[in-house]
Amino acid sequence: MSDPGTPDMPPTVFVLFGASGDLAARLVLPAFYRLAQERLLPEKWLLIGSGRRRLSDDEFRDHVHGVLDRFGPKPEEGPWDEFAARLRFAGDGFTVDDPGQLVDEVAAGEDELGDGDRNAVQRVHYLGVPPTAFEPITNALGAHGLAERSRVVFEKPFGTSLEAFRTLDEAVHRVFDESVVYRIDHFLGKEATQQLRALRFANGLFWSSWDRHHVAAVQIDVPEVLDVADRAEFYDATGAVLDMLVTHLFQVAAEIAMEAPSSLSANEIAQARADAVKAFRPLVPDDVVRGQFEGYRDLEHVADDSDTETFVAARLWIDTDRWRDVPFLLRTGKRMAESAQKVSLVMRDPEGGPYRASTETEGDAAIPVRGNVLRFDLAGNGALAISMNIEVPGARSELETQCTEIVLQDVKGDPLPPYVRLIHDILLGDRTLFTRPDGLEEVWHAAGAALDGSTPLHSYAPGSWGPTEALHLADPVGWELGDQV
């Protein structure tokens, strides 16, 4: 491109496995184009799509153009012609026994970018494919000499059980050193998720109150109105527990629960997050509610007797001095009443004094008061909000709860969507916002009853807040979102 790009990045060949798939279309390709718009790509780069079909480069460019037209940014909103000129396609699949066109395409790309010196070019392999393909592609990268000078990116879930995780982790480490492995969880790349860390550690007000003495409950709530009809086959083999709970929600819980790292280095933050996950108490049946929306089994590609959950709510306990006996309430589901991505810290009610939660007093009636709630909106560019009890102006002593909000879009800066930020970090070699295997292994221990089949599957109506059985998990504070079904 005419812009010099980011000078501290070497020439890069970015290989996108699953380039014609849903994930690439919705998230990866739009993120890459946004990086081009923002001039955040290396000065020299190529993106090579890999797939089973044989497409010409021009056919792949037409595909990418259509993807951007549908999901944005629109091609005309950026440097499309220069971007398209850097797109290539390698068809015929990629296996240990047959590399298809990929090895030759990578070699040609490296010759082009490195002016004949292939060693000057770094590779990034992005596996935007189903988890069952992770190990075969990893083995093929090793077999065909494409692991050298490479970083490798895996989507979630990284495994489907403790045993599957260990098998995959061993396979990956036979080919790649841990320092070049990036396990992506886009919730960690959200601007508001990162604000959790800044608000807590950079502000004395919250630093001193981020514990069980001041917080009554933590809620991480990601309901969705979306159906799964366009990816029912994938979803029926995955479900809400694997798709959301043990990935996104557990990682956000670890961000909230972790102890202060000694620095903001990638290793220190990853260690603090992993230590928090190790303190998660394994879920038991009484703390898990699974649900399936009515009509799910009627979808094409879904079995008539499918036991896959489209909803899960969990009450997680964290056995540290800071969080002991504070419930972390996690909830997500499809076909629910509204879509949201909210983190709420429900603060404890004031004890004693003239304002108190109970109205049962001797003599003068107490003025009821509700605990403050600190909220993080993870959707879009994100927002921070806090509810406060204020005195209503006038002759009578009445309280009213008001909320003040900071919308991150309005803050000076340039918020980046999660995939844009994370892919940029991969290109830079910054692993701060990526998960480590020690923390991920503990996730499978913590999942407990959510994965072992010991909890029943409850039905719920589309457009509701899920099974009524999930309401009791949030007692006594109640769910901040949709406490009525």
Secondary structure, DSSP 8 states (H G I E B T S, - for coil): --S--BTTS--EEEEEETTTSHHIIIIIHHHHHHHHHTT-SBSSEEEEEE-SS---HHHHHHHHHHHHHHHSS-GGGTTHHHHHTTEEEE-S---SS--TTHHHHHHHHHHHHTTT-GGG-EEEEEE-S-GGGHHHHHHHHHHTT--TTEEEEE-S-S-SSHHHHHHHHHHHHHHS-GGGEEE--GGGGSHHHHHHHHHHHS-HHHHTT-STTTEEEEEEEEE-----GGGHHHHHTTHHIIIIIIIIIHHHHHHHH----SSSSHHHHHHHHHHHHHTB----GGGEEEEEETTGGGSTTS-TT----SEEEEEE-B-STTTTT--EEEEEESSBS----EEEEEE----SSSB-S----SSS--B-----EEEEE-STT-EEEEEEEEE-SSSS--EEEEEEEEEGGGSSS----HHHHHHHHHHHT--TTSB-HHHHHHHHHHHGGGTSS-S-EEEE-TTBSS-GGGGGGGTTT--SS----
